[in-house]
Amino acid sequence: MALAGMGVSTYAGDRTIYLLIPAGIIVLSLAVLASERLSLAILRGLEMIPGVAKVGHKLEEMYRAMRVCVAPWPLFLCVFASVLAWGGECLGFQLVFRGFGLDVDLGLATFLYAFATVAGGATPGGLGVADTALAGGALQMVPGITEAQAVAAALLIRVATLWLGEVLGAIALLGVAGREQKAA
């Protein structure tokens, strides 16, 4: 969200309001989660809804576990690591453009990548939406890019940042599952 915000304010300043609303919701949600008293009061209020009362104790257990993660220091470390990781992916997108002989600055690559990733958040892995936003955004904002280059850049960065991780994760999962079967 931070990288997307920087990009929107730089390349689409008139649309910054569209990021302020979700950012406000995130900040408000974190403030509620930080207040144990308020969070537990909300959970108890939710238990009055039919069906929710059955899982009320599980919701409280989930809240208590999650509260550790949104404490200031762990949250700072997580956000810091995320910005570094996303920054690396944005740099990778810039390098893909450079590989095609296109001079795209890091700010534009960051905007395109972060915007496409946030837009793709509504689908599993951003499938289809992020890919289209990457290619379409490049076509709109990168001077001199061809349609073939935009699509190839989108596919290359998605393979490098998403699908490679998916394949490695699947291999690791199969390896762990195989070892557990042998141990049993």
N, C-alpha and C positions, 0 to 999 in steps of 0.2 A: 504494500500500500504506500509506503514511504517513497519507493522508487517510482511508482506510478504517479504519485502526487508531484514529485519533482518534474517528471516528464510532462504532465498535463499543464503545470504552471508555466513551463517553458514553451511548449509547442501548441498548446490549446488553452491559453490563459482565460479565454472567455467561457470555458467549460469547467473551471475549477470547482464551481458549486456542486458538480456531480460527484466530486470526491469528498467534499466537506460533509455531506450527509452520511455516507458510510463511515467516514472517519469519526464523526460525532457519535454515531451508534457504537462503534468499537470502544471509544474512550468512555462513554457512559456505561457500557457493559462491563468494562474492566473496573470501573469505580464501584459498581454494584457487587461484582465478585470480590473486590477487596474488602467490602464490609460484610463480615460474617453475619452480623445481626440482621442487616437488611436482606441478604440473600436467603437466610433461613426463614425470615418472615414471608418472603415471596414464595418459597417452597411450601410453607405451611398453608398459605393462601391457595396455592395450586391444588393442594390435596383435597380441597372442597369440590373440585371438578370430578364428576363421576368417572371412574376408571383410573384417575391419577392417584387416588388414595392408595391403590394396591401397590404402586411402585414408588410411593413417597419416600420410604426408607432408602431405596436404591438411589433415588435422586439426591438425597442428602449425603449418602456415602460417596456418590460421584462428585458432588460439590466439594466435599472435604478433600478428596484426592486431587481435584483440579486446582483447588485454592493454593496448594503448594507450588504449582507451576506458574500461577499468575502473581506470585509474590514479587516485589520489585526487582530483586537481584536475579532470580532465575528468568524472569520475563525479559530483563535487559539483555542477559546473555543470549537468550533465544532470538530476540530481535536482531542483536548485533550479528550473530552467526547467520541468520537468514539474509540480512542485507549483504553480508560478504558473499554468500552463496549466490544470491540473485545477481549481485554485481558481477560475479564471475560469468554467469550465464549471459548477461548483457554484453560483457566484453567479448565473449565467444560469438555473439550475434554480429558485433562490429567486425570481428576478424573474418567471419563468413563473407560479409560484404566486401571487405578488403581483398579476399581471395578472388572475388569476381571483378576486381579492378575498380570498385566503387569507393569513393571517398566519403564515408559516413562517419560523422563524429560520434563519440561515445554517448553523448546526451541524447541524440536521436535514436541510436540503437537501444538505449535504455528505455526511452519512451515507448518505442514500438514493441519491445519485448514485454515490458511490464504491463502495458495496456492490454496486449493480446492475452497475456496470462491471466489477468484479472477478468477480462471479458470471458475467457474460457472456463472460469470457475464454476459456471452453471452446469457444465457437462463433465463426465468422468475423464480426468486427465486433460480436460480442455479439448477433447477430440472433436475435430471439425471446426469449432468456433475459434480456438486459438490459432490453428493453422491458417484459417481464412483471414483472420485479423492480421497475422504476421505478413502474409503475402499482400493483402489489400492495403495495409498501412504502408508497406514498402513502396507499392506502386504509386500511392498518393503522395508520399513525402520524400522519396529518394530520387533526386534528379538523375535522369538518364538511365534508370533501371528498366530492363525489359520485363515482360510478363514471365518469361521463362526463368530469368534470374531471380525474380521475386519468389516464385514458387519453389525453385531449387533452394534458395536461402532459407525459406520457411521449413522445408523438409529436412535440410541438413541440421539446422539448429534443434529441431524437434527430435531427430534421431539422436543427436549428441546429448541433449539435456533430458529427454523423457524416455525414449525407447531403449536406449542403452542401459539406463538404470532399471527399467522394467525387466529386461532380459537378464541382467546380472542378479536382480532380486529373485527372479524365478529359478535361476540356477542355484543360488544359495538356498532357497527354500527347499528345492528338491534334494539338495545335498544334506540338509539338516533332517528332513523327513526320512531319507534313506538311512542315516545313522541311527535315528530313533527306532526305526523298524528293526535294524540289526541288533540293537541293544535290548529290544523287547523279547 
